[in-house]
Amino acid sequence: MALRTVVVTCMLGHVLCRRAAADYIRAHPSDFLPYLQAEEDGPAARALASGGLEGYCALVEGSSEWGGQLEITALAHARKRTIAVFSATAPLLVTGEEYADNGPRLELCYHKHYYGLGEHYNAVVPS
């Protein structure tokens, strides 16, 4: 039973994070639309072209489609937490620095090629 609880909690956490990011983007469209409209191809561009900002937010909220810096920024603001992203091929990315006093920053690592998953983020847990 404990394993099932952990799996459900992780899945629910994933869903809630995606919903929080989508809700923040919906509430602050002018912060995100210029970047979204610059996308020329891919699922996000198609969702935006066919359904506008709501179509894009529905993709973020209701799928496992790739999320990137825009979604991480939206999540930092939605949760009022600093998020740091580590990568072997890029400098440290920190967003939401204005929330540094709200608790320890959330840390992620970015993997360009992660087994069969392709681009992927993982949480970093201090030892």
C-alpha positions in Angstrom: 0.0 0.0 0.0 2.8 2.4 0.7 4.3 2.1 -2.8 0.9 2.8 -4.3 0.6 5.9 -2.1 4.0 7.2 -3.2 3.2 6.6 -6.9 -0.2 8.4 -6.6 1.5 11.3 -4.7 4.2 11.6 -7.4 1.6 11.5 -10.2 -0.6 14.0 -8.4 2.4 16.3 -7.8 3.2 16.2 -11.5 -0.4 17.1 -12.4 -0.6 19.9 -9.8 2.6 21.4 -11.0 1.5 21.4 -14.6 -1.9 22.9 -13.6 -0.2 25.6 -11.6 2.1 26.6 -14.5 -0.8 26.7 -16.9 -2.9 28.7 -14.6 -0.1 31.2 -14.1 0.4 31.6 -17.8 -3.4 32.1 -18.3 -3.3 34.8 -15.7 -0.2 36.6 -17.1 -0.5 36.2 -20.9 1.6 39.3 -21.8 4.5 37.8 -20.0 4.5 34.6 -22.1 2.8 35.3 -25.4 5.7 37.0 -27.1 7.9 33.9 -26.4 5.2 31.4 -27.4 4.4 33.2 -30.6 8.1 33.0 -31.6 7.9 29.2 -31.7 7.7 28.1 -35.3 7.2 24.4 -35.0 6.2 21.6 -32.6 3.3 20.7 -30.4 3.3 24.0 -28.5 3.2 26.1 -31.7 0.4 23.9 -33.1 -1.6 24.2 -29.9 -1.2 27.9 -29.9 -2.1 28.2 -33.6 -5.2 26.1 -33.2 -6.5 27.1 -29.8 -4.7 30.3 -28.9 -3.3 30.8 -25.4 -6.0 28.5 -23.9 -5.0 25.7 -26.4 -1.4 26.0 -25.3 -2.3 26.1 -21.6 -4.5 23.0 -22.1 -1.5 21.2 -23.6 0.7 22.2 -20.6 -2.0 21.2 -18.2 -3.3 18.0 -19.7 -0.4 16.2 -21.3 3.1 15.1 -20.7 4.4 17.3 -23.5 7.8 18.8 -23.0 8.0 21.8 -20.7 10.9 24.2 -20.8 12.1 27.5 -19.3 8.7 29.3 -19.8 6.9 26.6 -17.8 9.6 26.5 -15.1 9.4 30.3 -14.8 5.6 30.1 -14.6 5.9 27.5 -11.9 8.4 29.6 -9.9 6.0 32.5 -9.9 2.9 30.3 -9.2 4.6 28.6 -6.2 6.5 31.7 -5.2 9.8 29.7 -5.0 13.2 30.1 -6.6 14.0 27.3 -9.1 17.6 26.5 -10.2 18.3 24.4 -13.2 21.7 22.7 -13.6 23.0 21.4 -16.9 26.2 19.9 -18.1 26.1 22.0 -21.3 24.7 25.4 -20.1 25.2 27.9 -17.3 23.1 27.7 -14.2 19.6 29.0 -14.8 17.9 30.6 -11.8 14.4 31.9 -11.9 12.1 33.4 -9.2 15.0 34.8 -7.3 12.7 37.3 -5.7 11.2 34.4 -3.7 14.5 33.4 -2.1 13.1 34.1 1.4 10.2 31.7 0.9 12.2 28.5 1.6 15.0 26.5 0.0 15.2 26.8 -3.8 13.9 23.9 -5.9 16.7 22.4 -7.9 16.4 20.5 -11.2 18.9 19.0 -13.5 18.5 19.1 -17.2 19.5 16.2 -19.4 19.7 16.7 -23.1 19.6 13.0 -23.8 18.1 10.9 -21.0 17.9 7.3 -22.1 14.9 6.9 -24.3 13.2 10.0 -22.9 15.1 12.6 -24.9 15.2 16.0 -23.2 14.2 15.7 -19.5 14.3 17.4 -16.1 14.9 15.6 -12.8 14.7 16.9 -9.3 17.9 17.3 -7.4 17.8 16.3 -3.8 20.6 17.4 -1.5 22.4 14.6 0.3 
